[in-house]
């Protein structure tokens, strides 16, 4: 497909001494590097857009679901490293909308990651839903990718040193470092105007701090009428029965307007539920604190234990920040904890109708073990 690349090495062009210069230049234009802020570099072959990008480098251990992951707003500003060794074999599904007007196969209207790093890019696409190859999709949306990289080595370095800033650089090009967590990423990915979904059932205001399309679908399927509003929207001007806080990118403390609005909702005992960043915003509104995880949780197999029942559920996750459970004020309790590292995975109030989970009940392509939480939220409203 393009130049073969040995893992973490510069590819060698053989027997090209007599080749025309433009062919040599074309071959060299496909060489790229992943550069980390600690000075380490990983060579590979560029695909998609041929341009330099900078962001925070994170890794995901999921085996499937790259169309959903690449369009998840929680990845805004990040260079995503997929550890599963073979990517692109089932291509990219067509752009279409479901009966709610949402992207049918994706989590938002565009690719959200700044760049993609993989080990092996499949040259063959075989799936009934495939409309194009992964490379064509990235090229169309002007997002660079890098394949032929030793992603296992990258993941080990990030696991040991923590998530760090990085760049994808074509040969001969550079770009300034960018720390996305110092920006209000939520404002970049939120809707600009309120949008309505569904026609019957309890009225739910969904605060869009980077909401995945699957969250809207989950609420409507559970029987709700959804009003999706911008992150800084004064939702108290709307009639509603419950408040739902979505996932999203970056540091939850940057969404200060959302935190303040949720604090007002808690004071009025509005039934409230948060997912991922939404759970962190709920905690901040309650008076607790959040902190940045070393390398975050991004996978489809995180075990979460419900406090009290000891039930363990397999969950999908994508976050780099977490709630500090020890800072929860009186009346609040941990709801779930991570069975691997003991970090907080959910909070609940003892008597107010307010809860949040760090994982994704709406996970697409799965697992769906916790999808019942949408029904439980609607039962609370009814």
C-alpha positions as CSV (number, residue, x, y, z in Angstrom):
1,X,0.0,0.0,0.0
2,X,2.8,2.4,1.0
3,X,6.4,2.0,2.2
4,X,6.8,-1.0,4.6
5,X,8.0,0.2,8.0
6,X,9.8,-1.8,10.6
7,X,8.5,-1.0,14.1
8,X,10.1,2.1,15.6
9,X,12.6,2.4,12.8
10,X,13.0,4.6,9.7
11,X,12.1,2.6,6.5
12,X,15.0,2.1,4.1
13,X,14.3,2.7,0.4
14,X,16.3,0.1,-1.6
15,X,17.4,0.1,-5.2
16,X,16.1,3.6,-5.9
17,X,19.4,5.2,-6.9
18,X,18.3,5.8,-10.5
19,X,14.7,6.7,-9.7
20,X,13.4,10.1,-10.7
21,X,13.6,12.7,-7.9
22,X,9.9,13.2,-7.8
23,X,9.3,9.5,-7.0
24,X,11.9,9.7,-4.2
25,X,10.2,12.8,-2.8
26,X,6.9,11.1,-2.9
27,X,8.2,8.1,-1.0
28,X,9.8,10.3,1.6
29,X,6.6,12.3,2.0
30,X,5.0,9.1,3.5
31,X,7.5,8.8,6.3
32,X,6.3,10.2,9.7
33,X,7.1,10.2,13.4
34,X,5.2,10.2,16.6
35,X,7.2,12.4,19.0
36,X,6.5,12.5,22.7
37,X,7.3,15.3,25.1
38,X,9.8,13.1,26.9
39,X,11.9,13.0,23.7
40,X,11.0,9.5,22.6
41,X,10.1,9.0,18.9
42,X,8.3,6.2,17.0
43,X,8.6,6.0,13.2
44,X,5.9,4.9,10.9
45,X,4.1,5.5,7.6
46,X,1.7,8.4,7.2
47,X,-1.9,7.8,5.9
48,X,-4.9,10.1,5.8
49,X,-4.0,13.8,5.8
50,X,-0.4,14.7,5.2
51,X,0.0,17.4,7.9
52,X,1.5,17.9,11.4
53,X,-0.7,17.8,14.5
54,X,-0.1,18.2,18.2
55,X,-2.2,17.1,21.2
56,X,-2.3,14.8,24.2
57,X,-1.3,11.2,23.4
58,X,-3.6,8.5,24.9
59,X,-4.2,4.8,24.2
60,X,-7.3,2.7,23.9
61,X,-7.3,-1.1,24.3
62,X,-10.6,-1.8,22.7
63,X,-10.7,-4.6,20.0
64,X,-13.4,-3.0,17.9
65,X,-15.3,0.2,17.4
66,X,-12.8,2.6,15.8
67,X,-15.6,4.5,13.8
68,X,-17.3,5.2,17.2
69,X,-14.1,6.1,19.0
70,X,-12.8,8.4,16.3
71,X,-16.1,10.4,16.4
72,X,-16.4,10.5,20.2
73,X,-16.2,14.1,21.3
74,X,-14.4,13.0,24.5
75,X,-11.3,12.5,22.3
76,X,-11.2,16.1,21.2
77,X,-7.6,17.4,21.2
78,X,-6.1,14.0,21.6
79,X,-3.8,11.8,19.5
80,X,-5.4,8.3,19.8
81,X,-3.2,5.2,19.9
82,X,-5.1,2.0,19.3
83,X,-3.4,-1.0,20.8
84,X,-5.3,-3.7,18.9
85,X,-2.8,-4.7,16.3
86,X,-5.0,-4.8,13.1
87,X,-7.2,-1.8,12.3
88,X,-9.3,-0.9,9.3
89,X,-10.3,-4.4,8.2
90,X,-14.0,-3.6,8.3
91,X,-13.7,-0.2,6.8
92,X,-16.0,2.8,7.5
93,X,-19.8,2.7,7.3
94,X,-21.8,5.2,5.2
95,X,-22.8,8.6,6.4
96,X,-26.5,8.4,7.2
97,X,-29.0,9.5,9.9
98,X,-31.4,7.5,11.9
99,X,-35.0,8.3,12.7
100,X,-34.0,10.9,15.3
101,X,-31.7,12.7,12.8
102,X,-28.6,11.5,14.6
103,X,-25.5,9.9,12.9
104,X,-26.5,6.3,12.4
105,X,-23.0,4.8,12.7
106,X,-21.0,7.4,14.4
107,X,-21.1,9.3,17.8
108,X,-20.9,12.8,16.2
109,X,-20.9,14.6,12.9
110,X,-17.1,14.4,12.4
111,X,-13.8,12.8,13.4
112,X,-12.9,14.3,16.8
113,X,-9.4,13.0,17.4
114,X,-6.5,15.2,16.3
115,X,-4.6,12.2,15.0
116,X,-4.5,8.4,14.9
117,X,-1.7,6.0,15.6
118,X,-1.9,2.2,14.8
119,X,0.2,-0.8,14.3
120,X,-1.1,-2.5,11.1
121,X,-3.4,-0.8,8.6
122,X,-5.5,-3.4,6.7
123,X,-5.2,-3.2,3.0
124,X,-8.4,-5.2,2.6
125,X,-11.9,-4.0,3.7
126,X,-14.6,-6.6,4.1
127,X,-17.9,-5.8,5.8
128,X,-21.4,-5.5,4.6
129,X,-21.7,-1.9,5.9
130,X,-18.4,-0.6,4.6
131,X,-18.5,2.3,2.2
132,X,-14.9,3.4,2.3
133,X,-11.5,2.6,3.7
134,X,-10.2,4.1,6.9
135,X,-7.5,5.9,5.1
136,X,-10.0,7.6,2.7
137,X,-12.1,8.7,5.7
138,X,-9.2,10.3,7.5
139,X,-8.0,12.0,4.3
140,X,-11.5,13.4,3.6
141,X,-11.7,14.9,7.1
142,X,-8.1,16.2,7.0
143,X,-6.9,14.0,10.0
144,X,-3.4,12.5,9.9
145,X,-2.7,8.9,10.8
146,X,0.4,6.9,11.3
147,X,0.8,3.1,10.9
148,X,3.6,0.7,11.2
149,X,4.2,2.0,14.8
150,X,5.1,-0.3,17.7
151,X,1.9,0.7,19.6
152,X,2.7,-1.8,22.3
153,X,5.9,0.1,23.1
154,X,4.0,3.4,23.0
155,X,1.3,2.1,25.4
156,X,3.9,0.8,27.8
157,X,5.6,4.2,27.9
158,X,2.4,6.0,28.5
159,X,1.4,3.5,31.1
160,X,4.7,4.0,33.0
161,X,5.2,7.7,32.4
162,X,1.5,8.8,32.1
163,X,-0.3,10.5,29.3
164,X,1.8,13.1,27.7
165,X,1.9,15.7,24.9
166,X,2.9,14.5,21.5
167,X,3.0,15.3,17.8
168,X,2.5,13.4,14.5
169,X,5.1,14.9,12.1
170,X,5.6,14.2,8.4
171,X,9.2,14.2,7.2
172,X,10.7,17.7,7.4
173,X,7.7,19.3,9.2
174,X,7.1,20.4,12.8
175,X,4.4,22.1,14.9
176,X,4.2,23.7,18.3
177,X,3.2,21.6,21.3
178,X,-0.4,21.8,22.4
179,X,-1.9,20.9,25.7
180,X,-5.7,20.5,25.1
181,X,-6.5,20.3,28.8
182,X,-5.7,24.0,29.2
183,X,-8.5,24.9,26.8
184,X,-12.3,24.8,27.2
185,X,-12.7,21.8,24.9
186,X,-16.3,21.5,26.0
187,X,-17.2,24.8,24.4
188,X,-15.6,23.5,21.1
189,X,-17.7,20.3,20.9
190,X,-21.1,21.3,22.4
191,X,-24.1,22.1,20.2
192,X,-24.7,25.8,19.5
193,X,-28.5,25.8,19.8
194,X,-31.0,23.6,21.6
195,X,-32.2,20.5,19.7
196,X,-35.3,18.4,20.5
197,X,-35.6,14.6,20.1
198,X,-38.6,12.4,20.9
199,X,-42.3,13.3,21.2
200,X,-43.5,11.7,24.4
201,X,-42.5,10.8,28.0
202,X,-40.8,12.8,30.7
203,X,-39.0,15.9,29.6
204,X,-35.2,15.6,30.0
205,X,-32.7,18.4,29.5
206,X,-29.4,16.9,28.2
207,X,-26.5,19.3,28.8
208,X,-24.2,18.7,25.9
209,X,-20.6,18.9,27.1
210,X,-19.6,16.6,24.2
211,X,-22.6,14.2,24.1
212,X,-22.3,11.0,22.1
213,X,-25.2,10.3,19.8
214,X,-25.8,7.0,21.7
215,X,-26.7,8.9,24.8
216,X,-29.6,10.7,23.0
217,X,-30.7,7.3,21.6
218,X,-30.5,5.7,25.0
219,X,-32.7,8.3,26.6
220,X,-35.3,8.3,23.8
221,X,-35.5,4.5,23.7
222,X,-36.0,4.5,27.5
223,X,-39.1,6.8,26.9
224,X,-37.9,10.3,27.3
225,X,-38.4,13.6,25.4
226,X,-34.9,15.1,25.1
227,X,-33.9,18.8,24.8
228,X,-30.2,18.9,24.0
229,X,-28.8,22.2,25.1
230,X,-25.3,23.9,24.9
231,X,-22.9,23.5,27.8
232,X,-23.5,27.0,29.1
233,X,-27.3,27.2,28.5
234,X,-29.6,28.4,31.2
235,X,-31.9,25.4,31.2
236,X,-34.0,26.8,34.0
237,X,-35.9,28.8,31.4
238,X,-37.2,25.5,30.0
239,X,-39.9,23.2,31.4
240,X,-38.3,19.8,32.3
241,X,-38.6,16.9,34.6
242,X,-35.0,15.8,34.8
243,X,-31.4,16.8,34.1
244,X,-28.9,14.6,32.2
245,X,-25.2,15.5,32.0
246,X,-23.2,14.1,29.1
247,X,-19.7,12.9,28.6
248,X,-17.1,15.2,27.1
249,X,-13.4,16.1,26.8
250,X,-10.8,17.7,29.0
251,X,-10.7,19.0,32.5
252,X,-14.3,19.2,34.0
253,X,-13.2,22.3,35.9
254,X,-13.0,24.2,32.7
255,X,-16.8,23.9,32.3
256,X,-17.4,26.3,35.2
257,X,-20.7,27.6,33.9
258,X,-22.1,24.1,33.7
259,X,-20.9,23.3,37.2
260,X,-22.7,26.4,38.5
261,X,-26.0,25.6,36.7
262,X,-25.9,22.0,38.1
263,X,-25.2,23.4,41.6
264,X,-28.5,25.3,41.3
265,X,-30.3,22.2,40.1
266,X,-29.1,20.2,43.1
267,X,-30.3,23.0,45.5
268,X,-33.7,22.6,43.9
269,X,-33.6,18.8,44.1
270,X,-33.9,18.4,40.3
271,X,-33.5,14.7,39.4
272,X,-30.0,14.6,37.9
273,X,-27.8,11.9,36.2
274,X,-24.3,12.3,34.8
275,X,-22.1,10.2,32.6
276,X,-18.3,10.4,32.5
277,X,-17.5,14.1,32.4
278,X,-21.1,14.7,33.5
279,X,-20.4,12.6,36.7
280,X,-17.3,14.7,37.4
281,X,-19.3,18.0,36.9
282,X,-22.0,16.6,39.2
283,X,-19.3,16.0,41.9
284,X,-17.8,19.4,41.5
285,X,-21.3,21.0,41.8
286,X,-21.8,19.0,45.0
287,X,-18.6,20.3,46.5
288,X,-16.2,17.4,45.8
289,X,-12.9,17.5,43.8
290,X,-11.6,15.9,40.7
291,X,-8.1,15.1,39.5
292,X,-6.2,13.9,36.4
293,X,-5.5,10.2,36.1
294,X,-2.0,9.1,35.2
295,X,-3.0,7.6,31.8
296,X,-6.8,7.4,32.1
297,X,-9.3,4.6,31.4
298,X,-10.0,3.9,27.8
299,X,-11.2,0.4,27.1
300,X,-14.3,-1.8,26.7
301,X,-13.5,-4.2,29.6
302,X,-13.2,-2.1,32.8
303,X,-14.8,-4.0,35.8
304,X,-16.8,-1.7,38.1
305,X,-18.2,-2.9,41.5
306,X,-21.4,-1.5,42.9
307,X,-20.8,-0.4,46.5
308,X,-23.0,-2.3,48.9
309,X,-24.2,-5.1,46.5
310,X,-20.7,-6.1,45.3
311,X,-22.1,-6.7,41.9
312,X,-19.3,-6.4,39.3
313,X,-20.2,-5.0,35.8
314,X,-18.1,-4.9,32.7
315,X,-18.1,-1.4,31.3
316,X,-16.8,0.8,28.4
317,X,-14.8,3.8,29.5
318,X,-13.1,6.9,28.0
319,X,-11.8,9.5,30.5
320,X,-8.6,11.0,31.7
321,X,-10.1,12.7,34.9
322,X,-11.8,11.2,37.9
323,X,-13.7,12.1,41.0
324,X,-11.8,12.0,44.3
325,X,-14.2,9.9,46.4
326,X,-12.6,11.0,49.6
327,X,-13.7,14.6,49.0
328,X,-17.4,13.8,48.7
329,X,-19.4,16.0,51.1
330,X,-22.0,14.8,53.7
331,X,-24.9,13.1,52.1
332,X,-22.9,11.8,49.1
333,X,-21.6,8.3,48.7
334,X,-19.5,6.4,46.2
335,X,-21.8,4.3,44.0
336,X,-19.2,2.3,42.0
337,X,-15.5,1.7,42.2
338,X,-13.0,0.3,39.7
339,X,-12.1,-3.3,40.6
340,X,-8.6,-2.8,39.0
341,X,-7.3,0.3,40.7
342,X,-10.0,1.4,43.2
343,X,-10.7,4.7,41.5
344,X,-14.2,6.2,41.7
345,X,-16.7,5.0,39.1
346,X,-19.9,6.6,40.3
347,X,-21.5,8.8,43.0
348,X,-25.0,9.1,44.4
349,X,-26.8,11.2,47.0
350,X,-28.3,9.4,50.0
351,X,-31.7,11.0,49.6
352,X,-31.7,13.5,46.7
353,X,-32.4,12.1,43.2
354,X,-28.9,12.7,41.9
355,X,-26.4,10.1,40.6
356,X,-23.6,9.8,38.2
357,X,-21.3,7.1,36.7
358,X,-17.9,7.4,35.2
359,X,-18.5,4.6,32.6
360,X,-20.7,4.5,29.5
361,X,-24.1,2.8,29.8
362,X,-24.7,3.7,26.2
363,X,-21.5,2.0,25.0
364,X,-21.5,1.3,21.3
365,X,-20.4,-1.3,20.2
366,X,-20.5,-2.5,23.8
367,X,-20.6,-3.9,26.4
368,X,-24.2,-3.1,27.3
369,X,-24.2,-4.5,30.8
370,X,-25.2,-1.2,32.3
371,X,-27.7,0.1,29.7
372,X,-30.5,-0.5,32.3
373,X,-29.4,2.8,34.0
374,X,-31.3,4.8,31.4
375,X,-34.5,3.0,32.4
376,X,-33.7,3.5,36.1
377,X,-33.3,7.2,35.5
378,X,-36.6,7.4,33.7
379,X,-38.3,5.4,36.5
380,X,-37.0,8.0,39.0
381,X,-38.6,10.8,36.9
382,X,-41.9,9.0,36.6
